[in-house]
């Protein structure tokens, strides 16, 4: 089902956003303070392109190579909103393409992409300017100083209109419900406030109101509820992870976003909610397993990890399934075992220890304890006369312990209906410093490219699928 203009303008109307429609009906202009985002319907409604043109220019840049290197790093760590560079005239734009094909785009997806492109064009570009010029004085750090193009050249219907956020009407949030509240009700109240005021982290007045007024009121409401006898687990859970102050505000902001269906939080959004530089806090939260990279690549976008969500499962404003219990191999039956029983143990180990690829302790136990134990059980079973197709496969292809674990993991995922595994996920299963076995597995046909291009994502190949009883 291709998308059309009526669908998109309906989303904008629901969000009370100003916009203009190009005469041919295939483009929208959405103005913000500092940039205008163009939205193009392409390929007969089978795709959307978001573009913020001329956000910067490198033609007169004294540190052009440094700026290009910064842009490359930004593109590598960003899923929505990439910088583009025109070598002919030095112009920089921000764009994002969303393929629709025969599907559609939800309101949440559409608004999310719109805001993130706007964020990159108006906020991330400031860091690009710093890279280009070395330093930037506070008086120059404004939206007007970031663009080097001519508004008239953009054919922007809002070019002469003052779109400064400071001039937009703003009403304070509230009132909050009175104390005492049980914890689940407090979490909902906090999520409602954070979702409303931090919907667009670029708007200074709502964010300031959140940090200076509403958040302190939420903390006071919680304290009053606890004093009135309500039991709260959140403060203890967060304190045990050394999460307090603005870090706690970040956590509940991410809870609110996850409740509303958005699990991909950008590094700039983290910084905006904290109100300060985020590199150090993000790294600490990642090491603790509180924040995890959505794409298992160590960089933004981020989501909350099981380490935090599991102990809060009873009060979260959305359904959350905690991780299954870890496996103690001492509870496994002794060899010899028939291969179907052994495969059940293999899949159970993958389910319990590889269901969260950001849980380092579980993955380490799988690599260093469970998988070697399972291979030892298989060896003993074969020596006792049991026939194992997986053993014959491993011997015929001279599979290392690490390589066969990747095949077993892909077989487990395929048994659960997941047949597109990217390299970032597989890399989590390989110990640091170990050889990378994926290319060899692909060359042997034990893993195959899902798109027939010898590239990720992968799934288990026919021979391995047969051996692992798929």
Secondary structure, DSSP 8 states (H G I E B T S, - for coil): ----HHHHHHHHHHTT---EE-TTSSEEEEEETTEEEEEEEETTTTEEEEEEEEEEE-TT-TTHHHHHHHHHHHHHT-SS-EEEE-TTT-EEEEEEEEE-TTS---HHHHHHHHHHHHHIIIIIHHHHHHHHHS---GGG-SGGGT--S-GGGGT-TTTTS---GGGS----------S---HHHHHHHHHHHHHHHTSSTT-HHHHHHIIIIIHHHHHHHHHHHHHTT---SHHHHHHHTT--THHHHHHHHHHHHHHTT---B-HHHHHHHHTS--HHHHHHHHHTTSEEETTSSSSSSEEE-HHHHGGGTTT-SS----------GGGS--S---HHHHHHHHHHHHHHHSSSTT-HHHHHHIIIIIHHHHHHHHHHHHHTT---HHHHHHHHTT--HHHHHHHHHHHHHHHTT---B-HHHHHHHS-TTS---HHHHHHTTSEEETTSSS-SSEEE-HHHHHHTT-
